[in-house]
């Protein structure tokens, strides 16, 4: 089949689910990964033929059910790296990259300050709660030499994905634990950074979400009850009170509808707080530091 026809027919089929530009982007991404073509192959070579479309057709069929392209391909590009993903983990969002970049900058600054102590310098330690795919912990471990990253999640399936990320060199330590329960003895502070992107979407907000999120991404990583939407932040604040170093840095991603309420959880736990916005100017993060 002509590549141009395959692309045209596929874009038209996906048009029932996505706006035309998004449908085109998905098809071109699928072509690149499955067929090895580029976005301009059919333009520079109009007669380009695809001999076997069986795998392409199978993956397109999954896209037509609304399954996210990241799950269909098995990976996502995030923070300059390719992360393995599956329906056991949340697909990392661009907004979370902001949190991660700030954490990398903070860890790098601490590392430079400690370099003067030479081999006796204490390593920068990072704790990532509700790690999911491990994208935050892995990015810190890979970006800042010598960082010791510990990543926690309740889901063994999520931890299996996180531990199997295809990176060489420094890797996090993965621990299965429920952050709503007691801190396990396997996790000992202090940590210089404690980071978390916990579940924060209220059940009542489901109606405004896209089906490809609702039907395919893990509910365990997304939703909290309407009558207690801050339960995970209270847990993060409790862990941070016990484990964060006196000069430590805490950061959590938040529900844009509850910035002041989330900040108050950390303020009441004894932290100085700051609300940060994302690129769309929506309140997206709470930064927490201990009073010293």
Helices and strands as residue ranges (DSSP letters): H 3-14, H 20-35, H 41-44, H 54-64, H 69-73, E 75-78, E 81-84, H 94-114, G 115-120, E 125-129, H 135-143, E 148-153, H 156-163, E 173-176, E 191-196, E 201-202, G 203-208, H 211-214, G 219-221, E 223-224, G 226-228, H 231-243, E 244-253, H 259-268, E 271-277, E 283-290
